């Protein structure tokens, strides 16, 4: 699939996947880029490091460290936008997710001869959108689950969703637009439900 429309869809989808969890989408994009498979490539421009072995090794080590801190220290893996005091691990992973989304989108555009900086901005926004959508859901589920192993398994599920989204947009680039639209719809619906719940509580208090 060729054309700016498709590359923007690819960049948006990869960035949104990173917003859910950055590690596996980064590894998948780098592996596909190194073999120039499915239209994913970072060989041209300033973002060729995204497909180099040393970078992929760093990402893999960061993923192992994040899991180790989560399991060993009982740290929360995702940020909840409703709670301003975020756990340090969640804040670090979120920062990595935003940065990863930005550079993957920028690298996708740069490889095909387009200006890279709109991709950096768009990638940051797409990753943030995904984080805003998933963070409170995962945080709420962790609070409701009494068993620790079940709580920690949520991170594995989130990693699986992230890499499946990244693979899906690599196979069909316009899915990136669908993913972003779905995230926007989800956030709007959640805000509407929260407003209805708040209105209902106000009525009950009268």
Protein Blocks (a to p, Z undefined) as FASTA:
>chain_A
ZZjklmmmmmmmmmmmmmmomklmmmmmmmmmmnopghiackgcjklmmmgfklmmmmmm
mmmmmmmmmmmnopafbdcfklmbacfklmmmmmmmmmmmmmmmmmmmmmnopafklmmm
mmmmmmmmmmmmmmmmmmmmmmmpmblklmmmmmmmmmmmmmmmmmmmmmmmmlmmmmmm
mmmmmmmmmmmmmmmmmmmmmmmmZZ
